[in-house]
Amino acid sequence: MANPPSNPRPNPLADRAQRLALFQMWFSDTIPHSKALGIKIVDARRGFASMRLDWREELVGNPETGVLAGGPLTALLDGCCGMSVATLLKEPKPFATLDLRIDYVKPATPGQAVIAEAECYRITHSVAFTRAFAHHGDAKDPIAAAAGTFMLGTKGEVTRPQSIGSEAMVLETKS
Protein backbone atom coordinates (compact mmCIF):
# COMPACT_ATOMS: atom_id res chain seq x y z
CA MET A 1 0.00 0.00 0.00
CA ALA A 2 1.13 3.48 -0.81
CA ASN A 3 1.59 5.98 1.95
CA PRO A 4 -1.14 8.62 2.10
CA PRO A 5 0.02 12.03 0.86
CA SER A 6 1.33 14.24 3.59
CA ASN A 7 -0.48 17.47 4.24
CA PRO A 8 1.61 20.25 2.71
CA ARG A 9 2.08 23.41 4.71
CA PRO A 10 -0.83 25.75 3.92
CA ASN A 11 -0.05 28.70 1.68
CA PRO A 12 -0.76 31.87 3.71
CA LEU A 13 -1.28 33.79 0.46
CA ALA A 14 -4.22 31.62 -0.62
CA ASP A 15 -6.51 33.32 1.93
CA ARG A 16 -7.26 36.95 0.95
CA ALA A 17 -7.25 38.32 4.53
CA GLN A 18 -3.92 36.62 5.33
CA ARG A 19 -2.47 37.74 1.98
CA LEU A 20 -3.39 41.38 2.64
CA ALA A 21 -2.00 41.21 6.18
CA LEU A 22 1.29 39.78 4.89
CA PHE A 23 1.64 42.40 2.17
CA GLN A 24 0.76 45.11 4.71
CA MET A 25 3.62 43.86 6.85
CA TRP A 26 6.04 43.48 3.91
CA PHE A 27 5.30 46.68 1.99
CA SER A 28 4.05 49.18 4.54
CA ASP A 29 4.99 48.21 8.06
CA THR A 30 8.54 47.03 7.19
CA ILE A 31 9.51 49.88 4.85
CA PRO A 32 10.11 52.98 7.02
CA HIS A 33 8.88 55.69 4.62
CA SER A 34 5.77 53.67 3.69
CA LYS A 35 5.03 53.21 7.39
CA ALA A 36 5.56 56.93 8.05
CA LEU A 37 3.18 57.80 5.21
CA GLY A 38 0.57 55.39 6.59
CA ILE A 39 0.19 53.49 3.31
CA LYS A 40 -2.42 50.73 3.56
CA ILE A 41 -2.74 47.66 1.36
CA VAL A 42 -6.10 47.41 -0.43
CA ASP A 43 -5.54 44.37 -2.65
CA ALA A 44 -2.79 41.98 -3.76
CA ARG A 45 -3.14 39.17 -6.24
CA ARG A 46 -1.02 37.66 -8.97
CA GLY A 47 0.39 40.54 -11.04
CA PHE A 48 -1.76 43.21 -9.34
CA ALA A 49 -1.50 45.43 -6.28
CA SER A 50 -3.53 48.25 -4.79
CA MET A 51 -2.65 50.66 -1.96
CA ARG A 52 -4.29 53.63 -0.25
CA LEU A 53 -2.77 56.85 1.05
CA ASP A 54 -5.07 58.79 3.36
CA TRP A 55 -4.98 62.58 3.13
CA ARG A 56 -3.17 64.12 6.10
CA GLU A 57 -2.28 67.74 6.67
CA GLU A 58 1.43 66.97 7.11
CA LEU A 59 1.49 65.47 3.57
CA VAL A 60 0.19 68.66 1.95
CA GLY A 61 2.55 70.39 -0.46
CA ASN A 62 0.74 73.74 -0.62
CA PRO A 63 -1.03 74.80 2.59
CA GLU A 64 -3.12 77.37 0.68
CA THR A 65 -4.75 74.70 -1.52
CA GLY A 66 -4.49 71.61 0.72
CA VAL A 67 -3.24 69.51 -2.22
CA LEU A 68 -0.99 66.56 -1.40
CA ALA A 69 2.69 66.97 -2.25
CA GLY A 70 4.12 64.95 -5.13
CA GLY A 71 6.56 63.03 -2.92
CA PRO A 72 3.95 60.96 -1.05
CA LEU A 73 2.19 60.20 -4.34
CA THR A 74 5.49 59.10 -5.87
CA ALA A 75 6.20 56.83 -2.89
CA LEU A 76 2.67 55.38 -3.15
CA LEU A 77 3.00 54.61 -6.87
CA ASP A 78 6.55 53.25 -6.51
CA GLY A 79 5.54 50.97 -3.65
CA CYS A 80 2.42 49.79 -5.43
CA CYS A 81 4.33 48.99 -8.63
CA GLY A 82 6.94 47.14 -6.58
CA MET A 83 4.28 45.15 -4.78
CA SER A 84 2.76 44.09 -8.12
CA VAL A 85 6.21 42.72 -9.03
CA ALA A 86 6.49 40.85 -5.71
CA THR A 87 3.21 39.05 -6.38
CA LEU A 88 4.86 37.31 -9.34
CA LEU A 89 8.10 36.21 -7.70
CA LYS A 90 8.46 32.47 -7.16
CA GLU A 91 10.67 33.08 -4.12
CA PRO A 92 11.58 36.15 -2.07
CA LYS A 93 14.50 38.03 -3.58
CA PRO A 94 15.61 41.65 -3.48
CA PHE A 95 14.69 44.00 -6.32
CA ALA A 96 14.94 47.73 -6.86
CA THR A 97 13.27 50.46 -8.86
CA LEU A 98 15.26 50.97 -12.04
CA ASP A 99 13.05 53.66 -13.59
CA LEU A 100 9.75 55.28 -12.62
CA ARG A 101 7.96 57.76 -14.85
CA ILE A 102 4.95 59.58 -13.43
CA ASP A 103 2.62 61.84 -15.37
CA TYR A 104 0.64 64.03 -12.99
CA VAL A 105 -2.72 64.53 -14.67
CA LYS A 106 -4.43 66.69 -12.04
CA PRO A 107 -4.02 67.61 -8.38
CA ALA A 108 -5.35 65.26 -5.74
CA THR A 109 -8.53 66.57 -4.13
CA PRO A 110 -7.82 67.95 -0.64
CA GLY A 111 -9.22 65.79 2.14
CA GLN A 112 -9.62 62.66 0.00
CA ALA A 113 -7.62 59.43 0.11
CA VAL A 114 -5.64 58.44 -2.97
CA ILE A 115 -5.78 54.88 -4.27
CA ALA A 116 -3.02 53.39 -6.41
CA GLU A 117 -3.52 50.34 -8.61
CA ALA A 118 -0.56 48.70 -10.33
CA GLU A 119 -0.07 45.84 -12.74
CA CYS A 120 3.13 43.96 -13.46
CA TYR A 121 2.49 43.09 -17.10
CA ARG A 122 5.85 41.50 -17.97
CA ILE A 123 8.62 39.92 -15.99
CA THR A 124 11.90 38.56 -17.35
CA HIS A 125 14.88 36.96 -15.62
CA SER A 126 16.27 40.36 -14.61
CA VAL A 127 13.65 43.09 -15.20
CA ALA A 128 9.96 43.57 -14.39
CA PHE A 129 7.68 46.07 -16.17
CA THR A 130 4.75 47.81 -14.48
CA ARG A 131 2.05 50.40 -15.05
CA ALA A 132 -0.13 52.13 -12.48
CA PHE A 133 -2.76 54.78 -11.86
CA ALA A 134 -3.49 56.90 -8.80
CA HIS A 135 -7.08 58.07 -8.35
CA HIS A 136 -9.85 58.84 -5.85
CA GLY A 137 -11.90 55.73 -6.61
CA ASP A 138 -12.32 55.87 -10.38
CA ALA A 139 -9.30 54.62 -12.33
CA LYS A 140 -10.73 56.24 -15.47
CA ASP A 141 -10.32 59.64 -13.78
CA PRO A 142 -6.64 59.48 -12.73
CA ILE A 143 -4.63 61.88 -10.63
CA ALA A 144 -1.44 60.35 -12.01
CA ALA A 145 -0.27 57.58 -14.34
CA ALA A 146 3.00 55.72 -13.88
CA ALA A 147 5.24 53.30 -15.74
CA GLY A 148 8.02 51.57 -13.86
CA THR A 149 10.78 49.05 -14.39
CA PHE A 150 12.38 47.04 -11.61
CA MET A 151 15.73 45.25 -11.55
CA LEU A 152 15.41 41.78 -10.07
CA GLY A 153 18.05 40.08 -7.96
CA THR A 154 19.81 43.18 -6.71
CA LYS A 155 22.35 42.87 -3.92
CA GLY A 156 21.10 43.18 -0.40
CA GLU A 157 18.74 41.57 2.02
CA VAL A 158 15.13 40.75 1.34
CA THR A 159 13.12 43.08 3.59
CA ARG A 160 10.36 40.53 4.18
CA PRO A 161 10.30 38.54 7.38
CA GLN A 162 12.43 35.46 6.73
CA SER A 163 10.06 33.09 8.58
CA ILE A 164 7.81 32.96 5.53
CA GLY A 165 8.88 30.19 3.17
CA SER A 166 9.36 30.52 -0.56
CA GLU A 167 6.12 28.61 -1.19
CA ALA A 168 4.23 31.57 0.28
CA MET A 169 5.35 33.80 -2.58
CA VAL A 170 3.43 31.84 -5.19
CA LEU A 171 0.00 33.43 -5.40
CA GLU A 172 -3.09 31.65 -6.49
CA THR A 173 -4.24 32.56 -9.99
CA LYS A 174 -7.75 33.14 -8.61
CA SER A 175 -8.56 35.77 -6.00
Backbone as CSV, one residue per row, in Angstrom:
resi,resn,N_x,N_y,N_z,CA_x,CA_y,CA_z,C_x,C_y,C_z
1,MET,0.827,-1.189,0.000,0.000,0.000,0.000,0.864,1.242,0.000
2,ALA,0.402,2.213,-0.748,1.130,3.478,-0.814,0.834,4.303,0.425
3,ASN,1.803,5.086,0.816,1.589,5.980,1.946,0.643,7.090,1.538
4,PRO,-0.254,7.494,2.439,-1.141,8.623,2.102,-0.310,9.887,1.938
5,PRO,-0.751,10.784,1.055,0.019,12.025,0.860,0.062,12.835,2.146
6,SER,1.216,13.397,2.403,1.331,14.243,3.592,0.634,15.571,3.318
7,ASN,0.183,16.170,4.381,-0.475,17.474,4.238,0.589,18.540,4.065
8,PRO,0.623,19.182,2.891,1.612,20.251,2.709,1.266,21.436,3.605
9,ARG,2.295,22.211,3.912,2.080,23.407,4.715,1.140,24.344,3.972
10,PRO,0.109,24.874,4.625,-0.834,25.747,3.917,-0.161,27.024,3.426
11,ASN,-0.577,27.472,2.274,-0.045,28.695,1.683,-0.783,29.887,2.287
12,PRO,-0.080,30.734,3.081,-0.762,31.866,3.712,-1.277,32.889,2.708
13,LEU,-0.820,32.822,1.455,-1.282,33.790,0.460,-2.553,33.335,-0.250
14,ALA,-2.996,32.115,0.011,-4.217,31.623,-0.620,-5.450,32.308,-0.018
15,ASP,-5.402,32.644,1.259,-6.506,33.318,1.930,-6.330,34.833,1.774
16,ARG,-7.358,35.522,1.256,-7.258,36.955,0.953,-6.879,37.777,2.189
17,ALA,-7.535,37.528,3.325,-7.249,38.315,4.531,-5.807,38.118,4.979
18,GLN,-5.320,36.878,4.958,-3.924,36.616,5.332,-2.969,37.249,4.330
19,ARG,-3.310,37.170,3.043,-2.469,37.737,1.984,-2.334,39.247,2.189
20,LEU,-3.444,39.930,2.441,-3.391,41.382,2.639,-2.602,41.732,3.892
21,ALA,-2.759,40.952,4.948,-2.004,41.206,6.180,-0.503,41.027,5.942
22,LEU,-0.128,39.994,5.187,1.290,39.778,4.892,1.862,40.907,4.041
23,PHE,1.142,41.311,3.012,1.643,42.398,2.170,1.659,43.718,2.936
24,GLN,0.728,43.922,3.865,0.760,45.114,4.715,2.055,45.117,5.523
25,MET,2.393,43.966,6.072,3.620,43.858,6.852,4.844,44.066,5.954
26,TRP,4.875,43.419,4.781,6.039,43.484,3.906,6.241,44.843,3.266
27,PHE,5.158,45.485,2.816,5.300,46.684,1.993,4.934,47.981,2.684
28,SER,4.342,47.932,3.847,4.055,49.179,4.542,4.731,49.201,5.900
29,ASP,4.482,48.193,6.698,4.992,48.211,8.061,6.498,47.992,8.150
30,THR,7.108,47.324,7.163,8.542,47.033,7.189,9.368,48.125,6.502
31,ILE,8.791,48.838,5.577,9.514,49.885,4.852,9.263,51.218,5.569
32,PRO,10.302,51.808,6.150,10.107,52.979,7.021,9.309,54.135,6.404
33,HIS,9.614,54.537,5.156,8.882,55.685,4.615,7.432,55.325,4.306
34,SER,7.156,54.087,3.922,5.768,53.665,3.693,4.999,53.656,5.009
35,LYS,5.659,53.211,6.065,5.027,53.210,7.388,4.762,54.642,7.850
36,ALA,5.731,55.531,7.646,5.562,56.927,8.055,4.423,57.603,7.285
37,LEU,4.257,57.227,6.013,3.176,57.799,5.211,1.817,57.183,5.545
38,GLY,1.822,56.049,6.236,0.567,55.390,6.594,-0.081,54.662,5.425
39,ILE,0.724,54.190,4.485,0.191,53.488,3.305,-0.464,52.180,3.741
40,LYS,-1.658,51.941,3.236,-2.424,50.730,3.556,-2.610,49.893,2.297
41,ILE,-2.544,48.581,2.469,-2.744,47.655,1.357,-4.245,47.454,1.161
42,VAL,-4.690,47.599,-0.082,-6.102,47.410,-0.428,-6.308,46.039,-1.052
43,ASP,-5.405,45.645,-1.962,-5.542,44.366,-2.648,-4.169,43.901,-3.125
44,ALA,-4.010,42.599,-3.218,-2.789,41.985,-3.756,-3.185,40.632,-4.323
45,ARG,-2.935,40.464,-5.593,-3.143,39.169,-6.238,-2.129,39.058,-7.351
46,ARG,-2.053,37.928,-7.978,-1.019,37.657,-8.970,-0.960,38.748,-10.043
47,GLY,0.170,39.504,-10.052,0.393,40.543,-11.045,-0.308,41.859,-10.771
48,PHE,-0.980,41.992,-9.638,-1.763,43.205,-9.337,-1.594,43.599,-7.878
49,ALA,-1.568,44.909,-7.642,-1.502,45.433,-6.281,-2.288,46.733,-6.200
50,SER,-2.830,46.998,-5.030,-3.533,48.255,-4.788,-3.226,48.723,-3.373
51,MET,-2.973,50.039,-3.246,-2.646,50.658,-1.962,-3.444,51.941,-1.803
52,ARG,-3.573,52.390,-0.546,-4.295,53.634,-0.252,-3.418,54.540,0.615
53,LEU,-3.438,55.814,0.264,-2.767,56.847,1.055,-3.841,57.816,1.517
54,ASP,-4.076,57.863,2.819,-5.071,58.794,3.355,-4.512,60.211,3.357
55,TRP,-5.367,61.179,3.095,-4.983,62.583,3.126,-4.676,62.947,4.577
56,ARG,-3.539,63.594,4.781,-3.172,64.121,6.097,-2.527,65.483,5.888
57,GLU,-2.779,66.370,6.801,-2.283,67.743,6.669,-0.770,67.805,6.506
58,GLU,-0.034,66.937,7.203,1.430,66.974,7.107,1.956,66.479,5.760
59,LEU,1.087,65.924,4.906,1.493,65.471,3.574,1.166,66.496,2.487
60,VAL,0.589,67.604,2.885,0.189,68.655,1.946,1.411,69.407,1.437
61,GLY,1.446,69.653,0.134,2.548,70.392,-0.465,2.316,71.892,-0.459
62,ASN,1.083,72.318,-0.592,0.741,73.736,-0.623,-0.366,73.983,0.397
63,PRO,-0.036,74.587,1.538,-1.028,74.802,2.592,-2.223,75.659,2.145
64,GLU,-2.021,76.512,1.156,-3.124,77.365,0.683,-4.192,76.574,-0.056
65,THR,-3.780,75.497,-0.749,-4.747,74.701,-1.516,-5.106,73.387,-0.830
66,GLY,-4.241,72.883,0.056,-4.488,71.610,0.720,-4.190,70.396,-0.148
67,VAL,-3.546,70.605,-1.298,-3.238,69.508,-2.218,-2.023,68.732,-1.709
68,LEU,-2.111,67.400,-1.812,-0.986,66.556,-1.404,0.267,66.892,-2.213
69,ALA,1.406,66.778,-1.568,2.688,66.966,-2.245,2.940,65.789,-3.193
70,GLY,3.801,66.004,-4.165,4.120,64.954,-5.129,4.922,63.809,-4.537
71,GLY,5.723,64.065,-3.526,6.563,63.028,-2.916,5.767,61.849,-2.365
72,PRO,4.749,62.091,-1.536,3.950,60.963,-1.045,3.250,60.192,-2.165
73,LEU,2.818,60.888,-3.206,2.188,60.201,-4.340,3.215,59.352,-5.092
74,THR,4.421,59.864,-5.233,5.493,59.099,-5.867,5.804,57.848,-5.059
75,ALA,5.921,57.986,-3.754,6.196,56.832,-2.892,5.072,55.807,-2.984
76,LEU,3.823,56.274,-3.033,2.670,55.383,-3.153,2.729,54.595,-4.461
77,LEU,2.955,55.277,-5.572,3.000,54.610,-6.872,4.205,53.668,-6.986
78,ASP,5.353,54.095,-6.482,6.553,53.247,-6.513,6.329,51.977,-5.700
79,GLY,5.804,52.122,-4.497,5.542,50.969,-3.649,4.511,50.029,-4.242
80,CYS,3.474,50.599,-4.838,2.420,49.791,-5.433,2.941,49.021,-6.651
81,CYS,3.718,49.682,-7.480,4.329,48.990,-8.626,5.248,47.873,-8.138
82,GLY,6.053,48.157,-7.124,6.939,47.139,-6.577,6.177,45.958,-6.002
83,MET,5.072,46.240,-5.339,4.275,45.151,-4.781,3.679,44.283,-5.880
84,SER,3.296,44.895,-7.011,2.762,44.091,-8.121,3.838,43.147,-8.662
85,VAL,5.094,43.583,-8.628,6.206,42.715,-9.031,6.342,41.563,-8.030
86,ALA,6.303,41.874,-6.751,6.490,40.849,-5.713,5.439,39.748,-5.803
87,THR,4.253,40.073,-6.282,3.205,39.050,-6.382,3.527,37.989,-7.426
88,LEU,4.496,38.261,-8.294,4.862,37.307,-9.343,6.147,36.530,-9.056
89,LEU,6.850,36.895,-8.012,8.104,36.212,-7.701,7.838,34.815,-7.158
90,LYS,8.618,33.862,-7.619,8.460,32.474,-7.155,9.084,32.271,-5.786
91,GLU,10.034,33.124,-5.438,10.666,33.079,-4.123,11.103,34.485,-3.764
92,PRO,11.164,34.801,-2.466,11.575,36.149,-2.071,13.000,36.448,-2.545
93,LYS,13.166,37.572,-3.205,14.503,38.027,-3.575,14.468,39.543,-3.684
94,PRO,15.596,40.190,-3.422,15.613,41.653,-3.480,15.438,42.155,-4.907
95,PHE,14.814,43.314,-5.030,14.693,44.001,-6.317,14.624,45.492,-6.034
96,ALA,14.889,46.274,-7.059,14.943,47.725,-6.863,14.334,48.442,-8.059
97,THR,13.811,49.630,-7.794,13.268,50.465,-8.859,14.410,50.891,-9.768
98,LEU,14.271,50.592,-11.042,15.258,50.971,-12.038,14.860,52.302,-12.672
99,ASP,13.568,52.435,-12.975,13.046,53.656,-13.593,11.580,53.798,-13.210
100,LEU,11.153,55.006,-12.922,9.747,55.281,-12.620,9.379,56.606,-13.260
101,ARG,8.454,56.545,-14.195,7.963,57.760,-14.847,6.550,58.007,-14.350
102,ILE,6.287,59.224,-13.910,4.953,59.581,-13.434,4.478,60.813,-14.185
103,ASP,3.291,60.693,-14.759,2.617,61.835,-15.373,1.523,62.274,-14.415
104,TYR,1.663,63.486,-13.880,0.642,64.032,-12.992,-0.438,64.674,-13.853
105,VAL,-1.624,64.100,-13.818,-2.723,64.531,-14.675,-3.484,65.697,-14.054
106,LYS,-3.711,65.627,-12.750,-4.431,66.691,-12.042,-4.083,66.602,-10.564
107,PRO,-4.318,67.670,-9.811,-4.024,67.614,-8.375,-4.987,66.672,-7.652
108,ALA,-4.486,66.062,-6.600,-5.351,65.255,-5.741,-6.314,66.193,-5.016
109,THR,-7.528,65.749,-4.815,-8.535,66.565,-4.132,-8.221,66.623,-2.637
110,PRO,-8.108,67.827,-2.075,-7.818,67.952,-0.644,-8.855,67.196,0.199
111,GLY,-8.353,66.507,1.215,-9.219,65.792,2.135,-9.600,64.385,1.703
112,GLN,-9.242,63.984,0.489,-9.621,62.662,-0.003,-8.410,61.728,-0.075
113,ALA,-8.662,60.454,0.225,-7.623,59.434,0.106,-7.291,59.213,-1.362
114,VAL,-6.079,58.778,-1.617,-5.643,58.437,-2.974,-5.416,56.933,-3.026
115,ILE,-5.935,56.312,-4.057,-5.781,54.876,-4.272,-4.843,54.679,-5.457
116,ALA,-3.906,53.770,-5.298,-3.018,53.393,-6.406,-3.321,51.954,-6.783
117,GLU,-3.336,51.694,-8.085,-3.517,50.342,-8.609,-2.417,50.097,-9.621
118,ALA,-1.693,48.990,-9.457,-0.562,48.697,-10.329,-0.651,47.280,-10.869
119,GLU,-0.128,47.131,-12.079,-0.074,45.835,-12.743,1.353,45.577,-13.194
120,CYS,1.866,44.397,-12.890,3.133,43.956,-13.461,2.759,43.139,-14.690
121,TYR,2.978,43.718,-15.867,2.491,43.088,-17.097,3.545,42.243,-17.810
122,ARG,4.804,42.344,-17.377,5.846,41.501,-17.973,6.978,41.374,-16.982
123,ILE,7.486,40.154,-16.875,8.622,39.916,-15.992,9.590,38.988,-16.718
124,THR,10.858,39.380,-16.730,11.897,38.564,-17.349,12.814,38.054,-16.238
125,HIS,13.927,37.460,-16.617,14.881,36.963,-15.625,15.435,38.097,-14.760
126,SER,15.599,39.283,-15.345,16.266,40.359,-14.608,15.486,41.661,-14.484
127,VAL,14.394,41.829,-15.233,13.652,43.094,-15.202,12.151,42.816,-15.186
128,ALA,11.422,43.629,-14.415,9.958,43.569,-14.392,9.415,44.915,-14.871
129,PHE,8.299,44.886,-15.583,7.679,46.073,-16.168,6.291,46.282,-15.568
130,THR,6.013,47.511,-15.146,4.748,47.806,-14.476,4.084,49.056,-15.050
131,ARG,2.790,49.165,-14.775,2.046,50.404,-15.052,1.062,50.591,-13.914
132,ALA,0.728,51.847,-13.633,-0.134,52.129,-12.482,-0.900,53.432,-12.687
133,PHE,-1.972,53.547,-11.909,-2.757,54.780,-11.857,-3.026,55.119,-10.402
134,ALA,-3.054,56.407,-10.099,-3.488,56.899,-8.795,-4.792,57.658,-9.037
135,HIS,-5.759,57.455,-8.158,-7.081,58.066,-8.352,-7.812,58.150,-7.017
136,HIS,-9.009,58.724,-7.050,-9.849,58.839,-5.848,-10.966,57.802,-5.834
137,GLY,-10.863,56.762,-6.605,-11.899,55.733,-6.612,-12.364,55.367,-8.003
138,ASP,-11.968,56.159,-8.991,-12.323,55.872,-10.382,-11.041,55.901,-11.213
139,ALA,-10.560,54.717,-11.581,-9.297,54.625,-12.326,-9.371,55.311,-13.679
140,LYS,-10.580,55.549,-14.185,-10.727,56.240,-15.468,-10.617,57.760,-15.317
141,ASP,-10.499,58.225,-14.079,-10.316,59.644,-13.784,-9.051,59.797,-12.930
142,PRO,-7.876,59.562,-13.528,-6.637,59.485,-12.733,-6.103,60.838,-12.265
143,ILE,-5.425,60.768,-11.142,-4.628,61.880,-10.631,-3.256,61.809,-11.292
144,ALA,-2.754,60.566,-11.426,-1.436,60.348,-12.013,-1.386,58.966,-12.668
145,ALA,-0.530,58.864,-13.671,-0.272,57.581,-14.338,1.227,57.321,-14.242
146,ALA,1.585,56.059,-14.048,3.003,55.722,-13.880,3.383,54.508,-14.712
147,ALA,4.640,54.471,-15.092,5.238,53.303,-15.736,6.570,53.079,-15.032
148,GLY,6.802,51.852,-14.595,8.022,51.570,-13.856,8.694,50.294,-14.308
149,THR,10.018,50.265,-14.164,10.782,49.051,-14.392,11.569,48.763,-13.117
150,PHE,11.723,47.481,-12.838,12.382,47.044,-11.613,13.450,46.016,-11.941
151,MET,14.632,46.189,-11.363,15.727,45.246,-11.549,15.582,44.157,-10.498
152,LEU,15.563,42.924,-10.966,15.409,41.781,-10.068,16.767,41.240,-9.650
153,GLY,16.827,40.706,-8.433,18.051,40.076,-7.958,19.157,41.041,-7.607
154,THR,18.798,42.216,-7.127,19.814,43.179,-6.713,20.495,42.682,-5.447
155,LYS,21.641,43.246,-5.143,22.348,42.866,-3.923,21.577,43.397,-2.722
156,GLY,21.727,42.715,-1.628,21.102,43.182,-0.401,20.186,42.131,0.187
157,GLU,19.624,42.475,1.297,18.736,41.574,2.025,17.303,41.751,1.547
158,VAL,16.561,40.673,1.583,15.129,40.750,1.340,14.524,41.373,2.582
159,THR,13.657,42.373,2.429,13.118,43.076,3.593,11.924,42.381,4.214
160,ARG,11.484,41.272,3.624,10.359,40.528,4.184,10.827,39.710,5.371
161,PRO,9.934,39.438,6.295,10.297,38.537,7.384,10.741,37.186,6.821
162,GLN,11.848,36.672,7.283,12.430,35.456,6.734,11.693,34.184,7.166
163,SER,10.771,34.283,8.116,10.061,33.092,8.577,9.052,32.588,7.555
164,ILE,8.771,33.357,6.541,7.808,32.957,5.527,8.556,32.244,4.422
165,GLY,8.183,31.010,4.151,8.877,30.187,3.173,8.637,30.645,1.755
166,SER,9.464,30.129,0.846,9.356,30.517,-0.558,8.034,30.094,-1.161
167,GLU,7.402,29.027,-0.636,6.125,28.612,-1.192,5.043,29.668,-0.965
168,ALA,5.217,30.531,0.011,4.234,31.566,0.285,4.211,32.633,-0.803
169,MET,5.295,32.757,-1.553,5.351,33.801,-2.583,4.537,33.467,-3.815
170,VAL,4.181,32.212,-3.997,3.427,31.841,-5.191,1.949,32.096,-4.923
171,LEU,1.396,33.073,-5.599,-0.003,33.429,-5.398,-0.901,32.557,-6.240
172,GLU,-2.073,32.351,-5.744,-3.088,31.648,-6.493,-3.451,32.469,-7.725
173,THR,-3.849,31.815,-8.795,-4.243,32.556,-9.988,-5.649,33.115,-9.834
174,LYS,-6.422,32.606,-8.911,-7.754,33.143,-8.608,-7.644,34.003,-7.366
175,SER,-8.535,34.980,-7.233,-8.558,35.769,-5.997,-9.958,35.948,-5.527
